[in-house]
Amino acid sequence: MSLGISIVTVAGLGTTPISALPLVSSYISGLTFGQTTLIINVAMILGQLLLLRKNVKWLVLLLQLPMTYFFSVLIDFSMSWVQTIDLVTYWHRIAFSMLGNVVLALGVSLEIYSKAAVLPGEGLVVAMALFSGKPFPKVKVFNDVMLVVLAVLLSYFFFKELQGIREGTIISAICVGIFVKGWLSLFRLVTGKKTDDQ
């Protein structure tokens, strides 16, 4: 997932919706993309704690801390690696952004298929869904939109223009879910096992 996010970001056409706020925050603060991802993800863990209160599953919540740390470190590592790739034309950037979406969707699909503990971004959406009684997909869309809106507001407040959010952000918002379904269908075909999305 970290590699996919880095590929989309380095394409220079905007980052993924869930990474929009950390990326803009990194431009404002001077911290790395990984560092701001860590800070915002820790805030999302606290958000889960506030929403769930007595219903908190402490083991799941505590597992998110080391996962978030390694995820953030891997974002910085993959950013430094991917930035060495030379993208000459706009169409190279589009193709590279799409490759990032495919890689990100693979990571999300493996997370879903393995039934492993989720990262705080998804964990917060689960908590919001439980708190509101709304279905997960609707809350996920709402959460992603709010993260992008916050990133846009911060960008305009500090830079008077959009930074880190472009057409690639919209492409990611549309494509990642489609690619996740494709990867999960492939997993089912190869293993013969059903997944929770069915």
Backbone hydrogen bonds in HBPLUS format (Angstrom, degrees):
<---DONOR---> <-ACCEPTOR-->    atom                        ^
c    i                          cat <-CA-CA->   ^        H-A-AA   ^      H-
h    n   atom  resd res      DA  || num        DHA   H-A  angle D-A-AA Bond
n    s   type  num  typ     dist DA aas  dist angle  dist       angle   num
A0005-ILE N   A0001-MET O   2.98 MM   4  6.23 162.7  2.01 152.4 156.5     1
A0006-SER N   A0002-SER O   2.98 MM   4  6.14 156.9  2.03 144.6 151.2     2
A0007-ILE N   A0003-LEU O   2.90 MM   4  6.14 157.5  1.95 152.8 158.5     3
A0008-VAL N   A0004-GLY O   3.03 MM   4  6.27 169.1  2.04 153.5 155.9     4
A0009-THR N   A0005-ILE O   2.97 MM   4  6.12 159.5  2.01 147.1 153.2     5
A0010-VAL N   A0006-SER O   2.85 MM   4  5.97 166.4  1.87 153.9 157.2     6
A0011-ALA N   A0007-ILE O   3.10 MM   4  6.22 136.0  2.31 143.2 153.7     7
A0012-GLY N   A0009-THR O   3.06 MM   3  5.75 160.2  2.10 114.6 120.8     8
A0168-GLY N   A0013-LEU O   2.56 MM 155  4.64 132.9  1.77 152.5 156.7     9
A0015-THR N   A0164-GLY O   3.10 MM 149  6.15 148.9  2.20 156.8 148.6    10
A0019-SER N   A0016-THR O   3.02 MM   3  5.28 139.4  2.19 107.0 119.0    11
A0020-ALA N   A0017-PRO O   3.26 MM   3  5.23 162.3  2.29 102.9 108.2    12
A0023-LEU N   A0019-SER O   3.01 MM   4  6.10 159.5  2.05 151.2 157.2    13
A0024-VAL N   A0020-ALA O   3.03 MM   4  6.21 173.7  2.03 157.1 158.6    14
A0025-SER N   A0021-LEU O   2.93 MM   4  5.97 157.1  1.99 148.0 155.4    15
A0026-SER N   A0022-PRO O   2.90 MM   4  6.09 139.0  2.08 139.2 149.6    16
A0026-SER N   A0023-LEU O   3.09 MM   3  5.08 123.3  2.42  93.3 107.8    17
A0027-TYR N   A0023-LEU O   3.16 MM   4  6.56 148.3  2.26 146.7 154.6    18
A0028-ILE N   A0024-VAL O   3.07 MM   4  6.38 151.0  2.16 147.6 155.6    19
A0029-SER N   A0025-SER O   2.87 MM   4  5.95 166.9  1.89 150.9 154.5    20
A0030-GLY N   A0026-SER O   2.95 MM   4  5.47 149.0  2.04 137.3 144.2    21
A0036-THR N   A0032-THR O   3.06 MM   4  6.40 164.6  2.08 158.1 160.7    22
A0037-THR N   A0033-PHE O   2.97 MM   4  6.08 145.1  2.09 140.4 150.9    23
A0038-LEU N   A0034-GLY O   2.95 MM   4  6.19 151.1  2.03 144.8 151.9    24
A0039-ILE N   A0035-GLN O   3.06 MM   4  6.39 162.4  2.09 149.6 153.3    25
A0040-ILE N   A0036-THR O   3.00 MM   4  6.11 171.3  2.01 149.4 151.8    26
A0041-ASN N   A0037-THR O   2.91 MM   4  5.95 152.0  1.99 143.9 152.3    27
A0042-VAL N   A0038-LEU O   2.94 MM   4  6.15 149.4  2.03 149.0 156.8    28
A0043-ALA N   A0039-ILE O   3.07 MM   4  6.40 151.0  2.16 143.6 151.7    29
A0044-MET N   A0040-ILE O   2.96 MM   4  6.28 140.8  2.12 137.7 148.8    30
A0045-ILE N   A0041-ASN O   2.98 MM   4  6.33 140.9  2.14 140.2 150.3    31
A0046-LEU N   A0042-VAL O   3.04 MM   4  6.41 156.0  2.10 147.5 153.3    32
A0047-GLY N   A0043-ALA O   2.90 MM   4  6.16 144.9  2.02 140.0 150.5    33
A0048-GLN N   A0044-MET O   3.01 MM   4  6.31 147.6  2.12 140.6 148.0    34
A0049-LEU N   A0045-ILE O   3.09 MM   4  6.43 153.6  2.16 145.3 152.4    35
A0050-LEU N   A0046-LEU O   2.98 MM   4  6.30 154.1  2.05 149.6 155.9    36
A0051-LEU N   A0047-GLY O   2.99 MM   4  6.19 155.5  2.05 147.3 154.0    37
A0052-LEU N   A0048-GLN O   2.85 MM   4  5.90 167.6  1.87 155.1 158.5    38
A0053-ARG N   A0049-LEU O   2.98 MM   4  5.51 153.9  2.05 136.4 144.2    39
A0055-ASN N   A0052-LEU O   2.83 MM   3  5.07 160.3  1.86 139.4 133.9    40
A0056-VAL N   A0053-ARG O   3.23 MM   3  5.60 160.6  2.27 117.5 117.9    41
A0061-LEU N   A0057-LYS O   3.03 MM   4  6.31 163.2  2.06 156.3 161.8    42
A0062-LEU N   A0058-TRP O   2.78 MM   4  5.91 164.6  1.81 153.8 158.1    43
A0063-LEU N   A0059-LEU O   2.92 MM   4  6.03 148.2  2.02 144.6 153.1    44
A0064-GLN N   A0061-LEU O   3.15 MM   3  5.33 137.1  2.34  98.5 110.2    45
A0065-LEU N   A0062-LEU O   3.20 MM   3  5.60 148.1  2.31 106.6 114.5    46
A0067-MET N   A0063-LEU O   3.37 MM   4  6.46 161.7  2.41 147.4 152.4    47
A0068-THR N   A0064-GLN O   2.82 MM   4  5.80 153.6  1.89 142.1 148.9    48
A0069-TYR N   A0065-LEU O   3.05 MM   4  6.29 156.4  2.11 148.0 154.5    49
A0070-PHE N   A0066-PRO O   3.02 MM   4  6.25 172.8  2.02 155.4 155.8    50
A0071-PHE N   A0067-MET O   2.89 MM   4  5.96 156.1  1.94 146.5 154.3    51
A0072-SER N   A0068-THR O   2.92 MM   4  6.02 157.8  1.97 146.6 151.9    52
A0073-VAL N   A0069-TYR O   2.98 MM   4  6.26 158.5  2.02 150.9 157.0    53
A0074-LEU N   A0070-PHE O   2.88 MM   4  6.02 158.8  1.93 147.3 153.3    54
A0075-ILE N   A0071-PHE O   2.99 MM   4  6.27 137.6  2.17 139.5 150.8    55
A0076-ASP N   A0072-SER O   3.28 MM   4  6.64 162.2  2.31 149.3 151.4    56
A0077-PHE N   A0073-VAL O   2.97 MM   4  6.25 158.5  2.01 149.2 156.0    57
A0078-SER N   A0074-LEU O   2.83 MM   4  5.86 168.3  1.84 145.9 149.7    58
A0079-MET N   A0075-ILE O   2.82 MM   4  5.92 150.4  1.91 147.1 156.0    59
A0080-SER N   A0076-ASP O   3.10 MM   4  6.25 160.0  2.14 144.8 149.0    60
A0081-TRP N   A0077-PHE O   3.14 MM   4  6.39 146.6  2.26 143.5 153.0    61
A0082-VAL N   A0078-SER O   2.80 MM   4  5.88 168.7  1.82 153.1 156.3    62
A0083-GLN N   A0079-MET O   2.98 MM   4  5.89 152.0  2.06 146.0 152.5    63
A0084-THR N   A0081-TRP O   3.43 MM   3  6.00 164.0  2.46 110.5 115.1    64
A0085-ILE N   A0082-VAL O   3.02 MM   3  5.77 170.4  2.03 125.7 128.6    65
A0092-HIS N   A0089-THR O   3.18 MM   3  5.14 126.3  2.48  93.3 106.8    66
A0093-ARG N   A0089-THR O   3.17 MM   4  6.56 151.2  2.26 142.9 150.4    67
A0093-ARG N   A0090-TYR O   3.03 MM   3  5.03 115.1  2.47  93.0 108.7    68
A0094-ILE N   A0090-TYR O   2.90 MM   4  6.30 151.9  1.98 148.4 156.7    69
A0095-ALA N   A0091-TRP O   2.96 MM   4  6.08 167.4  1.98 144.0 147.5    70
A0096-PHE N   A0092-HIS O   2.86 MM   4  6.02 154.6  1.92 145.7 153.3    71
A0097-SER N   A0093-ARG O   2.84 MM   4  5.98 156.4  1.90 146.6 153.2    72
A0098-MET N   A0094-ILE O   2.94 MM   4  6.22 156.2  2.00 150.1 156.6    73
A0099-LEU N   A0095-ALA O   2.95 MM   4  6.21 152.6  2.02 143.7 151.4    74
A0100-GLY N   A0096-PHE O   2.96 MM   4  6.27 153.9  2.03 146.0 152.8    75
A0101-ASN N   A0097-SER O   3.02 MM   4  6.38 147.4  2.13 144.0 152.9    76
A0102-VAL N   A0098-MET O   3.00 MM   4  6.33 151.5  2.08 149.3 156.7    77
A0103-VAL N   A0099-LEU O   2.97 MM   4  6.27 160.3  2.01 153.0 158.1    78
A0104-LEU N   A0100-GLY O   2.81 MM   4  5.97 162.1  1.84 150.0 155.5    79
A0105-ALA N   A0101-ASN O   2.89 MM   4  5.97 158.9  1.94 142.2 148.3    80
A0106-LEU N   A0102-VAL O   2.99 MM   4  6.24 144.7  2.12 139.9 149.5    81
A0107-GLY N   A0103-VAL O   3.07 MM   4  6.44 156.4  2.13 148.6 154.0    82
A0108-VAL N   A0104-LEU O   2.94 MM   4  6.29 159.9  1.98 154.2 159.8    83
A0109-SER N   A0105-ALA O   2.84 MM   4  5.94 158.7  1.88 145.8 152.2    84
A0110-LEU N   A0106-LEU O   2.92 MM   4  6.16 155.3  1.98 150.0 156.1    85
A0111-GLU N   A0107-GLY O   3.01 MM   4  6.23 150.8  2.10 143.2 151.4    86
A0112-ILE N   A0108-VAL O   2.92 MM   4  6.25 157.1  1.97 151.5 157.4    87
A0113-TYR N   A0109-SER O   2.75 MM   4  5.85 171.4  1.76 154.1 157.2    88
A0114-SER N   A0110-LEU O   2.94 MM   4  5.78 156.3  1.99 139.9 145.9    89
A0115-LYS N   A0112-ILE O   3.12 MM   3  5.25 144.8  2.25 101.7 112.2    90
A0122-GLU N   A0119-LEU O   3.13 MM   3  5.74 123.7  2.46 117.3 128.2    91
A0123-GLY N   A0119-LEU O   2.90 MM   4  6.04 159.6  1.94 151.4 157.0    92
A0124-LEU N   A0120-PRO O   2.75 MM   4  5.77 157.5  1.80 151.2 153.2    93
A0126-VAL N   A0122-GLU O   2.92 MM   4  6.25 156.9  1.97 152.9 159.0    94
A0127-ALA N   A0123-GLY O   2.97 MM   4  6.24 158.1  2.02 146.4 152.3    95
A0128-MET N   A0124-LEU O   2.82 MM   4  6.06 156.8  1.87 150.4 157.0    96
A0129-ALA N   A0125-VAL O   2.87 MM   4  6.05 153.4  1.94 147.9 155.2    97
A0130-LEU N   A0126-VAL O   2.96 MM   4  6.24 158.5  2.01 150.0 155.4    98
A0131-PHE N   A0127-ALA O   2.89 MM   4  6.03 158.7  1.94 147.7 154.2    99
A0132-SER N   A0128-MET O   2.88 MM   4  5.93 157.3  1.93 146.2 152.0   100
A0133-GLY N   A0129-ALA O   2.77 MM   4  5.48 137.2  1.96 139.4 150.0   101
A0139-VAL N   A0135-PRO O   3.17 MM   4  6.44 163.2  2.20 156.4 161.6   102
A0140-LYS N   A0136-PHE O   2.81 MM   4  5.96 154.9  1.87 159.8 167.7   103
A0141-VAL N   A0137-PRO O   3.09 MM   4  6.34 159.6  2.13 146.7 150.6   104
A0142-PHE N   A0138-LYS O   3.05 MM   4  6.28 165.9  2.07 148.6 152.6   105
A0143-ASN N   A0139-VAL O   2.81 MM   4  5.98 162.5  1.84 151.6 156.5   106
A0144-ASP N   A0140-LYS O   2.94 MM   4  6.14 165.4  1.96 152.3 155.9   107
A0145-VAL N   A0141-VAL O   2.95 MM   4  6.14 163.1  1.98 153.6 158.3   108
A0146-MET N   A0142-PHE O   2.94 MM   4  6.16 159.8  1.98 151.1 156.7   109
A0147-LEU N   A0143-ASN O   2.97 MM   4  6.23 153.7  2.04 149.8 156.8   110
A0148-VAL N   A0144-ASP O   3.07 MM   4  6.33 157.8  2.12 148.6 154.1   111
A0149-VAL N   A0145-VAL O   2.86 MM   4  6.11 161.4  1.90 152.3 158.1   112
A0150-LEU N   A0146-MET O   2.91 MM   4  6.09 162.9  1.94 148.6 152.7   113
A0151-ALA N   A0147-LEU O   3.00 MM   4  6.18 155.2  2.06 141.5 148.6   114
A0152-VAL N   A0148-VAL O   2.82 MM   4  6.08 155.3  1.88 152.7 159.7   115
A0153-LEU N   A0149-VAL O   2.92 MM   4  6.17 163.7  1.94 153.5 157.4   116
A0154-LEU N   A0150-LEU O   2.94 MM   4  6.15 165.0  1.96 151.1 155.1   117
A0155-SER N   A0151-ALA O   2.88 MM   4  5.97 157.6  1.93 144.9 151.9   118
A0156-TYR N   A0152-VAL O   2.94 MM   4  6.18 164.6  1.97 154.9 157.8   119
A0157-PHE N   A0153-LEU O   2.91 MM   4  6.04 152.7  1.98 145.8 154.2   120
A0158-PHE N   A0154-LEU O   2.95 MM   4  6.07 164.7  1.97 154.6 157.2   121
A0159-PHE N   A0155-SER O   2.78 MM   4  5.53 155.4  1.84 146.6 154.9   122
A0160-LYS N   A0156-TYR O   2.99 MM   4  4.16 137.2  2.18 106.7 114.8   123
A0169-THR N   A0166-ARG O   3.02 MM   3  5.55 142.8  2.16 112.1 121.5   124
A0171-ILE N   A0167-GLU O   2.93 MM   4  6.23 161.6  1.96 152.1 157.8   125
A0172-SER N   A0168-GLY O   2.92 MM   4  6.05 157.6  1.97 140.8 146.5   126
A0173-ALA N   A0169-THR O   3.00 MM   4  6.21 156.7  2.06 142.3 148.8   127
A0174-ILE N   A0170-ILE O   3.05 MM   4  6.33 147.9  2.16 148.3 156.1   128
A0175-CYS N   A0171-ILE O   2.80 MM   4  5.88 169.4  1.81 157.7 161.4   129
A0176-VAL N   A0172-SER O   3.07 MM   4  5.53 168.1  2.09 141.3 145.0   130
A0179-PHE N   A0175-CYS O   2.87 MM   4  6.11 162.9  1.90 162.9 167.9   131
A0180-VAL N   A0176-VAL O   2.82 MM   4  6.05 150.5  1.90 150.9 159.7   132
A0181-LYS N   A0177-GLY O   3.14 MM   4  6.39 160.4  2.18 145.4 149.2   133
A0182-GLY N   A0178-ILE O   3.09 MM   4  6.43 151.1  2.18 142.5 150.8   134
A0183-TRP N   A0179-PHE O   2.86 MM   4  6.17 160.4  1.90 154.8 158.7   135
A0184-LEU N   A0180-VAL O   2.90 MM   4  6.12 166.3  1.92 156.6 160.4   136
A0185-SER N   A0181-LYS O   2.95 MM   4  6.10 150.5  2.04 143.1 151.2   137
A0186-LEU N   A0182-GLY O   3.03 MM   4  6.28 150.8  2.11 143.3 151.2   138
A0187-PHE N   A0183-TRP O   2.86 MM   4  6.21 156.9  1.92 151.6 158.2   139
A0188-ARG N   A0184-LEU O   2.94 MM   4  6.17 159.7  1.98 146.9 151.9   140
A0189-LEU N   A0185-SER O   2.95 MM   4  6.14 152.9  2.02 143.3 151.0   141
A0190-VAL N   A0186-LEU O   2.92 MM   4  6.15 157.8  1.97 153.6 158.8   142
A0191-THR N   A0187-PHE O   2.85 MM   4  5.94 166.6  1.87 154.9 158.9   143
A0192-GLY N   A0188-ARG O   2.66 MM   4  4.96 142.8  1.79 132.2 142.3   144
A0198-GLN N   A0195-THR O   3.20 MM   3  6.00 171.0  2.21 123.8 125.7   145
